[in-house]
Amino acid sequence: MCRCRRWRCCAPRASSTWWRLHLDQQRHVVLDLRDVDLLTSNALQALLVVHNAAQRRGLRLRITGTDHGAVARVLGQTGLDAVLPITALSTEEAVAALAHPRPDARG
């Protein structure tokens, strides 16, 4: 968690050590971008780092809250919307789907 106690606000600036620490302790990762107003190149790189680290560790990653303004536009223009595991589910629904998968669910 960052100094301001809201990990989302500092996630793009987080060090790779921070990502490794938290990814090593989890089975599932859900990133909620609904409060993000701007995706810089550093933020896009951080998303790719988390995506690649999750894949290497066999974790299930879902990214939620990407259907608004600049976030949707940047992800679409860069083609990352086709690369990253983005879901239309709410964060709560994505967490529930990962925690309690159903055979027919695509969380």
C-alpha positions as CSV (number, residue, x, y, z in Angstrom):
1,M,0.0,0.0,0.0
2,C,1.3,3.5,-0.7
3,R,1.9,6.2,1.7
4,C,-1.5,7.7,1.1
5,R,-3.2,4.4,1.9
6,R,-4.9,4.1,-1.5
7,W,-2.7,1.8,-3.5
8,R,-4.5,2.7,-6.8
9,C,-3.3,6.3,-6.8
10,C,0.4,5.3,-6.8
11,A,0.2,2.0,-8.7
12,P,1.8,3.4,-11.9
13,R,4.8,4.7,-9.9
14,A,5.2,1.5,-7.9
15,S,8.5,-0.2,-8.1
16,S,9.0,-3.7,-9.6
17,T,9.9,-4.9,-6.1
18,W,6.5,-3.9,-4.9
19,W,4.8,-5.8,-7.7
20,R,6.9,-8.9,-7.1
21,L,6.2,-8.9,-3.4
22,H,2.4,-8.6,-3.9
23,L,2.2,-10.9,-6.9
24,D,4.1,-13.6,-5.1
25,Q,1.5,-13.7,-2.3
26,Q,-1.7,-13.9,-4.4
27,R,-3.4,-16.3,-6.8
28,H,-5.6,-13.6,-8.4
29,V,-5.1,-10.0,-9.2
30,V,-7.8,-7.4,-10.0
31,L,-6.8,-3.9,-11.0
32,D,-9.6,-1.4,-10.8
33,L,-9.0,1.7,-13.1
34,R,-12.4,3.4,-12.6
35,D,-10.8,6.3,-10.6
36,V,-7.9,6.7,-13.2
37,D,-8.2,9.9,-15.3
38,L,-4.9,9.6,-17.2
39,L,-2.8,6.7,-18.5
40,T,0.7,7.9,-19.1
41,S,3.4,5.8,-20.8
42,N,4.7,4.9,-17.4
43,A,1.2,3.7,-16.4
44,L,0.9,1.6,-19.6
45,Q,4.3,0.1,-18.9
46,A,3.2,-0.7,-15.3
47,L,0.1,-2.5,-16.6
48,L,2.2,-4.6,-19.0
49,V,4.7,-5.4,-16.2
50,V,1.9,-6.7,-14.0
51,H,0.3,-8.6,-16.9
52,N,3.6,-10.3,-17.8
53,A,4.5,-11.0,-14.1
54,A,1.0,-12.5,-13.5
55,Q,1.4,-14.7,-16.6
56,R,4.8,-16.0,-15.5
57,R,3.5,-16.8,-12.1
58,G,0.3,-18.5,-13.3
59,L,-1.9,-15.8,-11.7
60,R,-5.3,-14.8,-13.0
61,L,-5.3,-11.1,-13.7
62,R,-8.4,-9.0,-14.5
63,I,-8.5,-5.3,-15.2
64,T,-11.8,-3.5,-14.5
65,G,-13.1,0.0,-14.8
66,T,-11.7,0.8,-18.2
67,D,-14.9,1.8,-20.0
68,H,-14.5,5.6,-19.5
69,G,-12.9,8.6,-21.1
70,A,-9.2,8.7,-21.6
71,V,-8.6,5.2,-20.2
72,A,-10.7,3.5,-22.9
73,R,-9.3,5.8,-25.6
74,V,-5.7,5.2,-24.7
75,L,-6.1,1.4,-24.3
76,G,-7.9,1.3,-27.6
77,Q,-5.4,3.5,-29.5
78,T,-2.4,1.5,-28.2
79,G,-4.0,-1.8,-28.9
80,L,-3.6,-2.8,-25.3
81,D,-7.3,-3.5,-25.0
82,A,-6.7,-6.6,-27.1
83,V,-3.6,-7.6,-25.0
84,L,-4.5,-7.0,-21.4
85,P,-7.2,-9.1,-19.6
86,I,-9.8,-6.4,-19.5
87,T,-13.3,-7.4,-18.3
88,A,-16.6,-5.5,-18.4
89,L,-17.4,-7.0,-15.0
90,S,-17.4,-4.7,-12.0
91,T,-14.5,-5.1,-9.6
92,E,-16.7,-6.9,-7.1
93,E,-18.0,-9.3,-9.8
94,A,-14.5,-10.0,-11.1
95,V,-13.3,-10.7,-7.6
96,A,-16.2,-13.1,-7.0
97,A,-15.7,-14.8,-10.4
98,L,-12.0,-15.4,-9.6
99,A,-12.6,-16.5,-6.0
100,H,-15.5,-18.9,-7.0
101,P,-15.1,-19.9,-10.6
102,R,-17.9,-21.6,-12.4
103,P,-17.1,-24.0,-15.2
104,D,-19.0,-21.8,-17.7
105,A,-17.8,-18.5,-16.3
106,R,-15.3,-16.4,-18.2
107,G,-14.5,-13.8,-15.3
